[in-house]
Amino acid sequence: MYASNVEECANENIVPVSTFTYRQMFVNDFNFGFGPPKTDTCAVCDVGSNEEHVAKYKKAFDVQKSNRENAKANEKIIYLTFDLQKTLPLPKISTSKAFYVRQVWLYNLGIYLISTQQNGKGFFHVWTEDQGSCGPEEIGSSLMAFLENTKDQAIAPDHLIAWSDSAGGQNKKNYIVCLWHYLINSGVFRKIDHTFPEVGHTFMDSDRDFAAVEKSIRKHQSIYTID
Ligand SMILES: [Zn+2]
């Protein structure tokens, strides 16, 4: 950039500044960031800065962090996030023709658990579209199955802290509220908090697990079965 500035100055008969001054001005007066193009950006942030929005998502990050710490320290609390992975096509075939052929969607609900016994562990609930859709009933069934399986191992936690994004068709539904009611009424938990972070800034702990799956998928030319 400095070289092209020197060239530009020569064309205009201007004496260029030194590299030191150029760098000082560039860093202090402009301070541009560099990086690869971003994906999955937030619609609100893309429009411009919005203080209330920024304050809300930062607050959510802080609360989520302290929830994790509490679950690690207090045996009465379990923390979990649940999130549906981006649907994956099955089979994955390199033949170009496969691109035009209808494939079966594979769904995966990732649940990430933190408790005094489980210091952060990801679990997957996997099914194909012939077995079920990806609505609140399937999300609820997965959560039920998961909690029933983990109940035996846990020292009777009485407070469930759940985080999910507010996907209207799946997580923020009456079905899920009914499931929480059921778990309270049947004595599994005494208290359940379900928090939805600010839209556009939802980080669920399973995202890291999903990234590992997607990285691993890229290494295989063909995948035929769930296993
Ligand atoms: Zn935003």
py3Dmol code that shows the C-alpha trace and the ligand (Angstrom):
import py3Dmol

protein = """\
ATOM      1  CA  MET A   1       0.000   0.000   0.000  1.00  0.00           C
ATOM      2  CA  TYR A   2       2.850   2.360   0.875  1.00  0.00           C
ATOM      3  CA  ALA A   3       4.544   1.604  -2.465  1.00  0.00           C
ATOM      4  CA  SER A   4       1.405   2.443  -4.379  1.00  0.00           C
ATOM      5  CA  ASN A   5       1.094   5.666  -2.351  1.00  0.00           C
ATOM      6  CA  VAL A   6       4.646   6.643  -3.335  1.00  0.00           C
ATOM      7  CA  GLU A   7       3.767   5.952  -6.960  1.00  0.00           C
ATOM      8  CA  GLU A   8       0.610   8.015  -6.708  1.00  0.00           C
ATOM      9  CA  CYS A   9       2.544  10.919  -5.134  1.00  0.00           C
ATOM     10  CA  ALA A  10       5.141  10.765  -7.926  1.00  0.00           C
ATOM     11  CA  ASN A  11       2.364  11.001 -10.516  1.00  0.00           C
ATOM     12  CA  GLU A  12       0.963  14.056  -8.760  1.00  0.00           C
ATOM     13  CA  ASN A  13       4.362  15.625  -8.070  1.00  0.00           C
ATOM     14  CA  ILE A  14       3.895  15.418  -4.312  1.00  0.00           C
ATOM     15  CA  VAL A  15       6.605  14.422  -1.841  1.00  0.00           C
ATOM     16  CA  PRO A  16       5.436  11.243  -0.078  1.00  0.00           C
ATOM     17  CA  VAL A  17       5.536  10.957   3.708  1.00  0.00           C
ATOM     18  CA  SER A  18       7.875   8.444   5.336  1.00  0.00           C
ATOM     19  CA  THR A  19       6.764   4.855   5.947  1.00  0.00           C
ATOM     20  CA  PHE A  20       6.699   5.670   9.670  1.00  0.00           C
ATOM     21  CA  THR A  21       4.297   8.611   9.241  1.00  0.00           C
ATOM     22  CA  TYR A  22       2.226   6.659   6.727  1.00  0.00           C
ATOM     23  CA  ARG A  23       1.880   3.828   9.204  1.00  0.00           C
ATOM     24  CA  GLN A  24       1.089   6.197  12.103  1.00  0.00           C
ATOM     25  CA  MET A  25      -1.689   7.874  10.094  1.00  0.00           C
ATOM     26  CA  PHE A  26      -3.038   4.596   8.810  1.00  0.00           C
ATOM     27  CA  VAL A  27      -3.224   2.996  12.238  1.00  0.00           C
ATOM     28  CA  ASN A  28      -4.336   6.034  14.259  1.00  0.00           C
ATOM     29  CA  ASP A  29      -6.610   7.900  11.862  1.00  0.00           C
ATOM     30  CA  PHE A  30      -8.239   5.011  10.042  1.00  0.00           C
ATOM     31  CA  ASN A  31      -7.632   1.793  11.969  1.00  0.00           C
ATOM     32  CA  PHE A  32      -9.116  -0.525   9.372  1.00  0.00           C
ATOM     33  CA  GLY A  33      -9.457  -4.150  10.327  1.00  0.00           C
ATOM     34  CA  PHE A  34      -8.438  -6.935   7.978  1.00  0.00           C
ATOM     35  CA  GLY A  35      -9.806 -10.418   7.758  1.00  0.00           C
ATOM     36  CA  PRO A  36     -11.600 -12.888   5.540  1.00  0.00           C
ATOM     37  CA  PRO A  37     -15.123 -11.879   4.414  1.00  0.00           C
ATOM     38  CA  LYS A  38     -17.611 -12.475   7.196  1.00  0.00           C
ATOM     39  CA  THR A  39     -20.493 -14.905   6.934  1.00  0.00           C
ATOM     40  CA  ASP A  40     -23.737 -15.159   8.927  1.00  0.00           C
ATOM     41  CA  THR A  41     -23.580 -11.521   9.961  1.00  0.00           C
ATOM     42  CA  CYS A  42     -26.258  -9.848  12.074  1.00  0.00           C
ATOM     43  CA  ALA A  43     -28.899  -7.857  10.177  1.00  0.00           C
ATOM     44  CA  VAL A  44     -28.997  -5.124  12.832  1.00  0.00           C
ATOM     45  CA  CYS A  45     -25.205  -4.678  12.987  1.00  0.00           C
ATOM     46  CA  ASP A  46     -24.978  -4.658   9.175  1.00  0.00           C
ATOM     47  CA  VAL A  47     -27.147  -1.524   9.090  1.00  0.00           C
ATOM     48  CA  GLY A  48     -24.947   0.380  11.561  1.00  0.00           C
ATOM     49  CA  SER A  49     -24.253   0.629  15.244  1.00  0.00           C
ATOM     50  CA  ASN A  50     -27.160   0.257  17.633  1.00  0.00           C
ATOM     51  CA  GLU A  51     -26.144   0.768  21.262  1.00  0.00           C
ATOM     52  CA  GLU A  52     -29.136  -0.967  22.795  1.00  0.00           C
ATOM     53  CA  HIS A  53     -28.593  -4.013  20.580  1.00  0.00           C
ATOM     54  CA  VAL A  54     -24.870  -4.177  21.403  1.00  0.00           C
ATOM     55  CA  ALA A  55     -25.561  -3.794  25.138  1.00  0.00           C
ATOM     56  CA  LYS A  56     -28.131  -6.602  24.976  1.00  0.00           C
ATOM     57  CA  TYR A  57     -25.930  -9.124  23.225  1.00  0.00           C
ATOM     58  CA  LYS A  58     -22.954  -8.344  25.459  1.00  0.00           C
ATOM     59  CA  LYS A  59     -25.146  -8.776  28.529  1.00  0.00           C
ATOM     60  CA  ALA A  60     -26.348 -12.148  27.190  1.00  0.00           C
ATOM     61  CA  PHE A  61     -22.744 -13.316  26.684  1.00  0.00           C
ATOM     62  CA  ASP A  62     -21.914 -12.343  30.277  1.00  0.00           C
ATOM     63  CA  VAL A  63     -24.981 -14.060  31.724  1.00  0.00           C
ATOM     64  CA  GLN A  64     -24.310 -17.205  29.675  1.00  0.00           C
ATOM     65  CA  LYS A  65     -20.723 -17.253  30.913  1.00  0.00           C
ATOM     66  CA  SER A  66     -21.752 -16.929  34.539  1.00  0.00           C
ATOM     67  CA  ASN A  67     -24.428 -19.640  34.052  1.00  0.00           C
ATOM     68  CA  ARG A  68     -21.694 -21.996  32.859  1.00  0.00           C
ATOM     69  CA  GLU A  69     -19.536 -21.208  35.884  1.00  0.00           C
ATOM     70  CA  ASN A  70     -22.453 -21.743  38.268  1.00  0.00           C
ATOM     71  CA  ALA A  71     -23.270 -25.132  36.747  1.00  0.00           C
ATOM     72  CA  LYS A  72     -19.647 -26.246  37.132  1.00  0.00           C
ATOM     73  CA  ALA A  73     -19.624 -25.228  40.787  1.00  0.00           C
ATOM     74  CA  ASN A  74     -23.111 -26.066  42.011  1.00  0.00           C
ATOM     75  CA  GLU A  75     -24.356 -29.645  41.847  1.00  0.00           C
ATOM     76  CA  LYS A  76     -27.961 -28.459  42.008  1.00  0.00           C
ATOM     77  CA  ILE A  77     -27.663 -26.730  38.632  1.00  0.00           C
ATOM     78  CA  ILE A  78     -27.290 -28.136  35.149  1.00  0.00           C
ATOM     79  CA  TYR A  79     -26.659 -25.924  32.149  1.00  0.00           C
ATOM     80  CA  LEU A  80     -27.443 -26.896  28.605  1.00  0.00           C
ATOM     81  CA  THR A  81     -27.717 -25.310  25.199  1.00  0.00           C
ATOM     82  CA  PHE A  82     -29.626 -26.900  22.346  1.00  0.00           C
ATOM     83  CA  ASP A  83     -29.321 -26.059  18.708  1.00  0.00           C
ATOM     84  CA  LEU A  84     -30.236 -27.652  15.408  1.00  0.00           C
ATOM     85  CA  GLN A  85     -27.292 -28.071  13.072  1.00  0.00           C
ATOM     86  CA  LYS A  86     -27.554 -26.876   9.485  1.00  0.00           C
ATOM     87  CA  THR A  87     -29.280 -29.727   7.644  1.00  0.00           C
ATOM     88  CA  LEU A  88     -26.881 -32.102   5.936  1.00  0.00           C
ATOM     89  CA  PRO A  89     -27.652 -33.931   2.693  1.00  0.00           C
ATOM     90  CA  LEU A  90     -27.339 -37.692   2.608  1.00  0.00           C
ATOM     91  CA  PRO A  91     -25.725 -39.387   0.765  1.00  0.00           C
ATOM     92  CA  LYS A  92     -22.842 -37.063   0.039  1.00  0.00           C
ATOM     93  CA  ILE A  93     -21.563 -38.043  -3.397  1.00  0.00           C
ATOM     94  CA  SER A  94     -18.951 -36.293  -5.501  1.00  0.00           C
ATOM     95  CA  THR A  95     -20.638 -37.200  -8.841  1.00  0.00           C
ATOM     96  CA  SER A  96     -21.909 -33.954 -10.372  1.00  0.00           C
ATOM     97  CA  LYS A  97     -25.267 -35.544 -11.142  1.00  0.00           C
ATOM     98  CA  ALA A  98     -25.965 -35.838  -7.417  1.00  0.00           C
ATOM     99  CA  PHE A  99     -26.310 -32.055  -7.283  1.00  0.00           C
ATOM    100  CA  TYR A 100     -29.573 -32.256  -9.244  1.00  0.00           C
ATOM    101  CA  VAL A 101     -30.967 -35.271  -7.459  1.00  0.00           C
ATOM    102  CA  ARG A 102     -33.214 -35.054  -4.414  1.00  0.00           C
ATOM    103  CA  GLN A 103     -31.296 -36.100  -1.315  1.00  0.00           C
ATOM    104  CA  VAL A 104     -32.444 -37.062   2.149  1.00  0.00           C
ATOM    105  CA  TRP A 105     -31.961 -34.414   4.813  1.00  0.00           C
ATOM    106  CA  LEU A 106     -30.201 -35.374   7.969  1.00  0.00           C
ATOM    107  CA  TYR A 107     -31.076 -33.479  11.130  1.00  0.00           C
ATOM    108  CA  ASN A 108     -28.917 -33.152  14.201  1.00  0.00           C
ATOM    109  CA  LEU A 109     -29.944 -31.516  17.445  1.00  0.00           C
ATOM    110  CA  GLY A 110     -26.816 -30.719  19.405  1.00  0.00           C
ATOM    111  CA  ILE A 111     -27.171 -30.531  23.160  1.00  0.00           C
ATOM    112  CA  TYR A 112     -24.236 -29.321  25.192  1.00  0.00           C
ATOM    113  CA  LEU A 113     -24.222 -30.108  28.886  1.00  0.00           C
ATOM    114  CA  ILE A 114     -22.333 -28.594  31.787  1.00  0.00           C
ATOM    115  CA  SER A 115     -22.757 -29.893  35.322  1.00  0.00           C
ATOM    116  CA  THR A 116     -20.495 -30.619  38.274  1.00  0.00           C
ATOM    117  CA  GLN A 117     -19.978 -34.110  36.832  1.00  0.00           C
ATOM    118  CA  GLN A 118     -19.897 -33.198  33.172  1.00  0.00           C
ATOM    119  CA  ASN A 119     -17.478 -30.358  32.636  1.00  0.00           C
ATOM    120  CA  GLY A 120     -18.804 -29.533  29.182  1.00  0.00           C
ATOM    121  CA  LYS A 121     -19.783 -32.273  26.777  1.00  0.00           C
ATOM    122  CA  GLY A 122     -21.614 -32.298  23.466  1.00  0.00           C
ATOM    123  CA  PHE A 123     -24.345 -34.806  22.575  1.00  0.00           C
ATOM    124  CA  PHE A 124     -25.960 -35.333  19.187  1.00  0.00           C
ATOM    125  CA  HIS A 125     -29.523 -36.390  18.420  1.00  0.00           C
ATOM    126  CA  VAL A 126     -29.591 -37.499  14.830  1.00  0.00           C
ATOM    127  CA  TRP A 127     -32.472 -38.476  12.550  1.00  0.00           C
ATOM    128  CA  THR A 128     -33.384 -38.361   8.888  1.00  0.00           C
ATOM    129  CA  GLU A 129     -36.390 -36.622   7.379  1.00  0.00           C
ATOM    130  CA  ASP A 130     -38.232 -39.917   6.807  1.00  0.00           C
ATOM    131  CA  GLN A 131     -38.178 -40.452  10.581  1.00  0.00           C
ATOM    132  CA  GLY A 132     -39.304 -37.020  11.609  1.00  0.00           C
ATOM    133  CA  SER A 133     -39.491 -33.360  10.733  1.00  0.00           C
ATOM    134  CA  CYS A 134     -37.470 -30.674  12.497  1.00  0.00           C
ATOM    135  CA  GLY A 135     -40.214 -28.921  14.426  1.00  0.00           C
ATOM    136  CA  PRO A 136     -40.802 -28.358  18.149  1.00  0.00           C
ATOM    137  CA  GLU A 137     -42.079 -31.927  18.646  1.00  0.00           C
ATOM    138  CA  GLU A 138     -38.782 -33.427  17.494  1.00  0.00           C
ATOM    139  CA  ILE A 139     -36.803 -30.863  19.499  1.00  0.00           C
ATOM    140  CA  GLY A 140     -38.937 -31.638  22.568  1.00  0.00           C
ATOM    141  CA  SER A 141     -38.550 -35.414  22.092  1.00  0.00           C
ATOM    142  CA  SER A 142     -34.784 -35.074  21.833  1.00  0.00           C
ATOM    143  CA  LEU A 143     -34.636 -32.942  24.982  1.00  0.00           C
ATOM    144  CA  MET A 144     -36.844 -35.446  26.843  1.00  0.00           C
ATOM    145  CA  ALA A 145     -34.713 -38.405  25.762  1.00  0.00           C
ATOM    146  CA  PHE A 146     -31.570 -36.548  26.695  1.00  0.00           C
ATOM    147  CA  LEU A 147     -32.791 -35.505  30.143  1.00  0.00           C
ATOM    148  CA  GLU A 148     -34.088 -38.989  30.899  1.00  0.00           C
ATOM    149  CA  ASN A 149     -30.710 -40.455  30.020  1.00  0.00           C
ATOM    150  CA  THR A 150     -28.710 -37.973  32.039  1.00  0.00           C
ATOM    151  CA  LYS A 151     -31.038 -37.971  35.049  1.00  0.00           C
ATOM    152  CA  ASP A 152     -29.620 -41.254  36.352  1.00  0.00           C
ATOM    153  CA  GLN A 153     -26.090 -39.908  36.340  1.00  0.00           C
ATOM    154  CA  ALA A 154     -26.805 -36.533  37.881  1.00  0.00           C
ATOM    155  CA  ILE A 155     -27.118 -35.852  41.595  1.00  0.00           C
ATOM    156  CA  ALA A 156     -30.727 -34.752  41.360  1.00  0.00           C
ATOM    157  CA  PRO A 157     -30.176 -31.231  40.045  1.00  0.00           C
ATOM    158  CA  ASP A 158     -33.139 -29.008  40.769  1.00  0.00           C
ATOM    159  CA  HIS A 159     -32.404 -26.088  38.505  1.00  0.00           C
ATOM    160  CA  LEU A 160     -32.172 -26.398  34.728  1.00  0.00           C
ATOM    161  CA  ILE A 161     -30.640 -23.497  32.822  1.00  0.00           C
ATOM    162  CA  ALA A 162     -31.331 -23.815  29.100  1.00  0.00           C
ATOM    163  CA  TRP A 163     -30.187 -21.594  26.254  1.00  0.00           C
ATOM    164  CA  SER A 164     -31.282 -21.733  22.640  1.00  0.00           C
ATOM    165  CA  ASP A 165     -31.787 -19.362  19.780  1.00  0.00           C
ATOM    166  CA  SER A 166     -35.326 -18.145  19.326  1.00  0.00           C
ATOM    167  CA  ALA A 167     -36.021 -20.045  16.076  1.00  0.00           C
ATOM    168  CA  GLY A 168     -39.786 -19.440  15.980  1.00  0.00           C
ATOM    169  CA  GLY A 169     -40.630 -22.743  14.329  1.00  0.00           C
ATOM    170  CA  GLN A 170     -38.715 -24.851  16.807  1.00  0.00           C
ATOM    171  CA  ASN A 171     -37.520 -23.449  20.101  1.00  0.00           C
ATOM    172  CA  LYS A 172     -39.800 -20.569  20.998  1.00  0.00           C
ATOM    173  CA  LYS A 173     -42.978 -22.591  20.935  1.00  0.00           C
ATOM    174  CA  ASN A 174     -45.755 -23.680  23.280  1.00  0.00           C
ATOM    175  CA  TYR A 175     -44.559 -27.265  22.881  1.00  0.00           C
ATOM    176  CA  ILE A 176     -41.285 -26.422  24.562  1.00  0.00           C
ATOM    177  CA  VAL A 177     -43.039 -24.478  27.336  1.00  0.00           C
ATOM    178  CA  CYS A 178     -45.270 -27.549  27.840  1.00  0.00           C
ATOM    179  CA  LEU A 179     -42.188 -29.730  28.113  1.00  0.00           C
ATOM    180  CA  TRP A 180     -40.752 -27.435  30.815  1.00  0.00           C
ATOM    181  CA  HIS A 181     -44.113 -27.578  32.624  1.00  0.00           C
ATOM    182  CA  TYR A 182     -44.081 -31.358  32.443  1.00  0.00           C
ATOM    183  CA  LEU A 183     -40.558 -31.543  33.864  1.00  0.00           C
ATOM    184  CA  ILE A 184     -41.530 -29.248  36.743  1.00  0.00           C
ATOM    185  CA  ASN A 185     -44.800 -31.053  37.477  1.00  0.00           C
ATOM    186  CA  SER A 186     -43.189 -34.477  37.386  1.00  0.00           C
ATOM    187  CA  GLY A 187     -40.565 -33.299  39.871  1.00  0.00           C
ATOM    188  CA  VAL A 188     -37.538 -33.607  37.595  1.00  0.00           C
ATOM    189  CA  PHE A 189     -36.642 -29.954  38.194  1.00  0.00           C
ATOM    190  CA  ARG A 190     -37.838 -27.343  40.639  1.00  0.00           C
ATOM    191  CA  LYS A 191     -36.895 -24.418  38.447  1.00  0.00           C
ATOM    192  CA  ILE A 192     -36.204 -23.996  34.732  1.00  0.00           C
ATOM    193  CA  ASP A 193     -34.776 -20.898  33.064  1.00  0.00           C
ATOM    194  CA  HIS A 194     -34.822 -20.828  29.286  1.00  0.00           C
ATOM    195  CA  THR A 195     -32.994 -17.840  27.829  1.00  0.00           C
ATOM    196  CA  PHE A 196     -32.890 -16.624  24.241  1.00  0.00           C
ATOM    197  CA  PRO A 197     -29.889 -14.433  23.466  1.00  0.00           C
ATOM    198  CA  GLU A 198     -30.127 -11.337  21.284  1.00  0.00           C
ATOM    199  CA  VAL A 199     -30.975 -12.290  17.689  1.00  0.00           C
ATOM    200  CA  GLY A 200     -27.935 -12.245  15.419  1.00  0.00           C
ATOM    201  CA  HIS A 201     -25.519 -12.999  18.278  1.00  0.00           C
ATOM    202  CA  THR A 202     -26.494 -16.434  19.427  1.00  0.00           C
ATOM    203  CA  PHE A 203     -23.540 -18.569  20.267  1.00  0.00           C
ATOM    204  CA  MET A 204     -24.525 -22.040  21.341  1.00  0.00           C
ATOM    205  CA  ASP A 205     -21.850 -24.317  22.768  1.00  0.00           C
ATOM    206  CA  SER A 206     -22.732 -26.995  20.183  1.00  0.00           C
ATOM    207  CA  ASP A 207     -21.577 -24.684  17.369  1.00  0.00           C
ATOM    208  CA  ARG A 208     -18.015 -25.835  18.044  1.00  0.00           C
ATOM    209  CA  ASP A 209     -19.076 -29.479  17.724  1.00  0.00           C
ATOM    210  CA  PHE A 210     -20.937 -28.724  14.490  1.00  0.00           C
ATOM    211  CA  ALA A 211     -17.838 -27.048  13.056  1.00  0.00           C
ATOM    212  CA  ALA A 212     -15.836 -30.202  13.844  1.00  0.00           C
ATOM    213  CA  VAL A 213     -18.458 -32.341  12.049  1.00  0.00           C
ATOM    214  CA  GLU A 214     -18.442 -30.080   8.995  1.00  0.00           C
ATOM    215  CA  LYS A 215     -14.640 -30.079   8.881  1.00  0.00           C
ATOM    216  CA  SER A 216     -14.630 -33.861   9.055  1.00  0.00           C
ATOM    217  CA  ILE A 217     -17.276 -34.145   6.301  1.00  0.00           C
ATOM    218  CA  ARG A 218     -15.091 -32.112   3.942  1.00  0.00           C
ATOM    219  CA  LYS A 219     -12.363 -34.745   4.277  1.00  0.00           C
ATOM    220  CA  HIS A 220     -14.597 -37.485   2.830  1.00  0.00           C
ATOM    221  CA  GLN A 221     -15.423 -37.643  -0.834  1.00  0.00           C
ATOM    222  CA  SER A 222     -18.499 -39.819  -0.329  1.00  0.00           C
ATOM    223  CA  ILE A 223     -20.710 -40.459   2.688  1.00  0.00           C
ATOM    224  CA  TYR A 224     -23.542 -42.948   2.405  1.00  0.00           C
ATOM    225  CA  THR A 225     -24.841 -43.593   5.900  1.00  0.00           C
ATOM    226  CA  ILE A 226     -25.347 -41.706   9.141  1.00  0.00           C
ATOM    227  CA  ASP A 227     -22.667 -43.831  10.808  1.00  0.00           C
TER     228      ASP A 227
END
"""
ligand_1 = """\
1
ZN
Zn -25.915 -7.433 15.806
"""
view = py3Dmol.view(width=600, height=400)
view.addModel(protein, "pdb")
view.setStyle({"model": 0}, {"cartoon": {"style": "trace"}})
view.addModel(ligand_1, "xyz")
view.setStyle({"model": 1}, {"stick": {}})
view.zoomTo()
view.show()
